[in-house]
Amino acid sequence: MRILQILPSCDYSGAAKQAGLLAEGLPRSEFQVHGCVLGRIGAGPAPGPRDGTTVLGRRWGCDPRTIWQLKTLIEQYRPAVVHAWKPSANAYGCAALRLSRFRPAALVAGYRSVEPWRRGLPVRIERQVARRARCLAANSSGVRDYYTRCGLPGEKFRVIANGVAPPPPPSATRRQLLAELGLPDSCRLIGMVGRLTLQKRIKDAIWAADLIKVIRKDVHLLILGDGPHRGRLEKFRDQVQIVRRVHFLGWRGDAGRFLPHFDLLWSTSAYEGHSNPILEAMAAGVPVVAADIPGNRDLVLHEETGLLAPVGDRTVFAQSAHRLLEDPALSRRLAAAGRDRALREFSVEKMIGRYADLYRSLCV
């Protein structure tokens, strides 16, 4: 069974990571997977590596040349299932299929995040895509519910959560990592991982770190990631005079070296789909304090596998972090429960099995 995966771009995003894991893990005796990237290959792994990846080089948002290239690829590869992973890929896949002489068994349209800014034309396009797609794949109940409220048919949705693998042993000791960062052995580390965009509300985390500074002198916030807001966030950090406690480390291909040494992870986002940083932190046994939003609630059970805080409430984020740092028994309990839940309920094997079952059901 041939599967064509379509991604808008291939930076180190959650969609690209999940697409790569799926392509590698589907049974080779039953599935062939080809990746198609509409835009560019960035820092992350290319999807569908075992059967190749086609990069179309989209030049702007609506590029007729890219639609025609995708239509040609579909006719040449002749997939049983076209699986688009995000809204822009959905639109291109749907447009290319309308032009194509070849008709696959199914179009799977993917939805990965709650995007409250989407209004007007983008929502109307999604409704058109939903009419033509056989299945709408969401990675969390929050994403499904959001798009159902936007008018997409709820009966077409299939929720398949992201998958996470057990982390490898740490490649560096905590002391080595702290020495590399120029930090004292006695410091406590709060971590954040993600793109530096308005959605992530990184300013709330900097503000919360400034609140913690009043009562603790040993806490350092490490921010792994890059993005368009980095410059203004660094300026804000400097303005509140917390430059020695908040460290922007940029995009790191070796983020896994840092994760097991965090004392806790913050996720302050205003909206998410199914956060890979939260899932990976839980799998690594790192306690999580996350914004109380749809998607996060699928992962973090408050007071059971982590702590939830109201969006934008810097005081609660600071208080929750201080509580975990002051109560090692609570921290260990939440970390252990989070690790058990991540590896039991959200394994890569379960994610792959659910997509394989979906593809089989669509091609009967």
N, C-alpha and C positions, 0 to 999 in steps of 0.2 A: 504494500500500500504506500503510495507516494504522498508525502505531506510537504506542502510549500508553506514555510513560515515567512511572514512579512513583518518587518520592523521599520519604523520611521528612520531611526539611526541606530548606531551600535556603539554608544558610549557605555560606561560602566553603570548602566541603570538596572533597576530591578527586573524590568521586562526582558532585557537582553540576557541577564544572568539566568532567569528562569527558562528562556527559550533555549539557551545553550545546554542547560542541565537536561531538559526534556529531549533535545535532539540526540545527546550522547546516551541517554538512558533507555530510550524506546527499544524494544527487542529488535535486534538486527535481522533476525530471520523473518520478521513480519513487516517492518517499516523501513522506508527510505525517506530521509529528510533533507530538503534543500532550503537554504536560507536566502532571503532577499532583503537587502537593506536599501530603502528608498533614498536615503541621503548619504551619510558618510560612515566610515568605520572610525570610531574614536579609540578611547583607551581600553575599552573592555573587549571580551572575547566575542568573536563572530558567531552568530547562530548557525546551527546545522553544520558543524565543521566536518562531519564524517562524509557528507555528500556534497560539499562545496557551498560557497556563498556567492551570490551575484550582487554587486554594488551598482546601483543605478545612477547615483550622483545627482539627485534632485537639486534643482537650482533655486527654487522658491516654493512658497506654500502650495500653490496650484500650478503644477508643471505638466502641460499636456504631453511633452516628450516622455516624461517618466511614466505616465499612464500607458502610453503606447509601448514602451519598453517592457512594462510589466505584463501587458496583454500578450506580447510576443513570447515572453518567458513562460507564461501559463500554457500557451499553445505548444511550445517546444517540450516542456517538462511533463505536461499532462498529469497534474496531480489529482489524486482522489479527493483530497481535502485541501482547501486554501485556508490557512489559519493566520489571520491578521491579529496583531497583539495589542494595538492601541488605536484610538479613534482616527488619527490621520491615516494609519495603515488600513483601517477598515474602509475609509472613503476611497482610497486608491484601489484597493482590492475589488471593491464593488464596481467602480467605474471600469476597471480593466476587464472584469468578467462580463459586463454588458457589451463590450466590444468584441470579446473573444469568440472564435468559432468553436472552441472546446468548452464543454460544460462539465466541471467537476461534480462529484456527488454532493459536496457541501461547501459553503463558506461559513467559517467560524469567526465571528467578530469578537475581539477581545476588549475588555474594559478593566483597567488596572488601578484607577484612582478616582476618588471623588474630586470633581473639578467645578466648584460652584460658580466660577467666572464664565462658564459656557452658557451663552444665551443666543437667542435668535437663530441665525443661519447654521451655526455648528450643531445645534440641537435638531434642527429640521433635517440636516444631513444624516444625523445618527438615526433618526426615525426612518428615513429612506433605506439606510443600510439594514436596519433591523427587519424590515419587510422582506428583504431578499436573502438574509442570512438564515441558515437552518438552525444555528445555535448561537447564543450570546454567552461568552465565557467571562465570568467575573472572578476575581481572586478573593473577594470577601463579601459577606452579606451586606455590609455597609455600601459597597460599590453597587451591588445589585439593587438595593433599595433606592439609592440615589437616582440611578438611571430609569428605574421603574417610575419614579415620580416625574421624571422628564418626559414620560410618555412612551418608553420602550416596553414591549410586551413581556410581562413578568414570566409567562409560561415558557418563553424561549431561553431563559437564563439557566445556566449551570454554574454553580459556585465550585471552583477548584482552587483551593488555597495554595499559596506559595509553598515550596519545599525547601528544607534546610538539611544539610548533611552534618554529622558529628564533626566538630572541629578537630584538626590535627593537633598534636602536642605543640606547646609554645616553642617557637624557634629562638626565643631569647628569654632570659630571666628578667624578672621585674627590675632588679638592680641594674642590669645591662641597659634596659630600656630607659630607666630614669637617668642613667649616666649619659646616654646618647642625647637626651633632651636637656641635660644640664639642670636636673631637678634633684632635690635632696631625697635620701632614702625614706625619710619619714613622711613624705607627702601623700595625700590621698587624691585619687584621680577620678574625675567625672568625665565621661566621654560622650561625644556626639559625632555621628557619622551621617553625611548626606550633602546634597548640593546646597550651596548658599544662595537661596532664593527667598522671596517674601513668604512663600507658603510655609517654610520651615520655622519661621519666627525665632531665628537665632538671637535676635536682640533680647527676647525674653530670657534666654539662657544666660546671656552676659549680665543682664540685670539681676537675675537670681544669684549668680556667682558673686556679684557685688554685695548682695544681702548676706550671703554666707560668710563673706570676708569679715563682717562685723563681729561674728561670734567664733570663727575658726581661722587660724592662720596657716593651716596646712593643706587647704583644698586648692587644686588646680584643675581648670577646665581645658580639655584637649578637644579641638574641633578639627575633625578629619573631613575634608571635602573642599570643593572650590565652586565658584559660580559668580554670577553677575553682581551679587551684593557684597562680595568680599571686601572691597575697598571701603565702603561706607560702614560695614560692621567693624572693621579694624579701627576706623576713625571714632566710632562710638565707644569702643573699648578704651581707646586712649583718652577720650573725653571724661569717662567716669573713673579714670585713673586706676585701672585694674590690669594694666599691661603685663605685669609680672605674674598674674594668676590665670589669664586667659591666653591660650596659645593656638594660633591658626597654623595647622600643619600642612594645609593644602590637600590636593587629591593624592591618596596613597594607594598604590597597588598592593602594598603589604599591610593593609589595615588589620589583617588577621593577627599580626604580631602584637598589636596594641590591645585588641579586644579582651583577651583573657586577663589582662592586668588592670582593667578598669575596676574601680570599686563599685561603680554603678554607671548606668547609661541613662542619659536624658533624651527624650523625644518630645519636642515642644511644638510640633507641626499643627497648623490650623486644620489641615485635612490630609488624609492619606488613603491609600487603598489597603495594602497589606504589607506593612513596613518590613523590609528585609533587614535593616539594622537592628530592629527590635527582636526579630526572630533569631538572628545570628547571635545577639547578645544572650538571649535566653538559652540557646543551645550551648553556649560557652560557659553557662553558669554565672552570668553577670546579672545582678538584680536591676530591674528597669523601673524608671519613673516616666510615665508617658502621658501625653495629653489625652483627656477623656473624649475621644472622638470615635465615630464609626470606623471600623477597620482595626483600630487599636484594641477595641473591646473584644474582638474575636481572638486576640492573642493574650492580652493581659487581663486576668481576673483580679479585680481589686482586692488587696489584702491576702490573696491566695498565691498568685504567680508573679506579682509585682504591685506597683502602686499607680493609680490614676490621679491626675490633677486637672482642674478646669483649664481650658485653653486660655492662655494669656495671664494666668494667675501666678506671677513670679514668686509671690510669698509662699504659696503652697509647694511649688517646685523646690524652693530653698528649704522649707521645713521638712519636706519628705526626704530630701537628700541628707539633711542633718540627722534625721531620725534613723536612717539606715547606717550612717557612719557611726552613730553613737550606740547602736544596738546590733552587735555582730551576730547574735543568735537570730534576730529577725532577718537580717540580711542573708544569712546562710539558708534559712528556711525558704524564703521567697526565691532565692537563686536555685535551690534544689528542685522546688516545685516547678519553676519556669523551665528548667532544663528538661525535666521529665515530660512536661506538656509539649515542648517544642519537638523533641525527638520522637515522641509517641504519636502525636496528632498531626504534625506537619513535616513528616519525613519526605525526602526527595522521592523515595520509592512509592509512597502513597500518591504524591503529585503525578508521577509518571504513570502509575497504574490507572488513575482516574482519567487522564487524557487519553491513554490507550483505549480504555473502555468507551470513551466518548467517540473517538474516531471509528471504532468498530461499529458502534450503534448507528453512525451516520452513513455507513457504507453497506448496510445490510440490503 
